[in-house]
């Protein structure tokens, strides 16, 4: 049952994280980025840890905390914190495209390991075709102007790097480890690091919360973090890296569809073609290995 559940978890990541770019953009309208992101992950991780403790689940021993700190820093502090920072100066559509380079980073980092998962040529072609589809999907809406744009672009790639290395590190964890309790501690530790940096930068002086930003933050805590990150951690444990990384390709499609349904944004033939290319790429990466004759 692990594989079907893992694919269901991966689908949840695709759907949920496709909505978080908009939620982040709304949240940082009045909330400083690092404190907002830190609060999101600390509250989510703390709630999950409390839930698991009340339920009687075995929590990670103190000996495992250093490893969880490293994972939390790479996946949460760097992987998510840099994306939030980037959205200060980079449009959310372009941010989703730049973060869609994450599969290439993940496969590249994986390829550097001695015990790497071998990437078939058709999977590499699937990554390329999918990325072309993403560029076609949001390319015409990209505005390359604006102060701090280059810094935002660099931040997205730091996020991809942190996410790739953190994912590889997390994937090699012990088979006896409870993936969900470990994910809760990763959220907590990664969020604490973001809060510390935010406080050091005096971001607390700029905190202003209103129903719009508060609602976005609540959505990020419950849906984006508790549901989304837990699903990601489970999928990463049971599925190949190339497959898990494809959530970054599906997310922009979800974002565009939501824009059409919720905000009445146009959904054109170009967008339909782009979505088709993306799903062709996903299909190539998901295709089974041909039998050896």
Secondary structure as GFF3:
##gff-version 3
##sequence-region A 1 293
A	DSSP	alpha_helix	2	17	.	.	.	ID=ss1
A	DSSP	alpha_helix	20	27	.	.	.	ID=ss2
A	DSSP	alpha_helix	33	55	.	.	.	ID=ss3
A	DSSP	three_ten_helix	62	64	.	.	.	ID=ss4
A	DSSP	alpha_helix	65	72	.	.	.	ID=ss5
A	DSSP	pi_helix	73	78	.	.	.	ID=ss6
A	DSSP	alpha_helix	81	86	.	.	.	ID=ss7
A	DSSP	alpha_helix	92	99	.	.	.	ID=ss8
A	DSSP	alpha_helix	102	111	.	.	.	ID=ss9
A	DSSP	alpha_helix	121	138	.	.	.	ID=ss10
A	DSSP	three_ten_helix	139	141	.	.	.	ID=ss11
A	DSSP	alpha_helix	149	171	.	.	.	ID=ss12
A	DSSP	alpha_helix	179	200	.	.	.	ID=ss13
A	DSSP	three_ten_helix	203	206	.	.	.	ID=ss14
A	DSSP	alpha_helix	211	219	.	.	.	ID=ss15
A	DSSP	pi_helix	220	227	.	.	.	ID=ss16
A	DSSP	alpha_helix	228	238	.	.	.	ID=ss17
A	DSSP	alpha_helix	241	244	.	.	.	ID=ss18
A	DSSP	alpha_helix	247	262	.	.	.	ID=ss19
A	DSSP	alpha_helix	269	286	.	.	.	ID=ss20
###
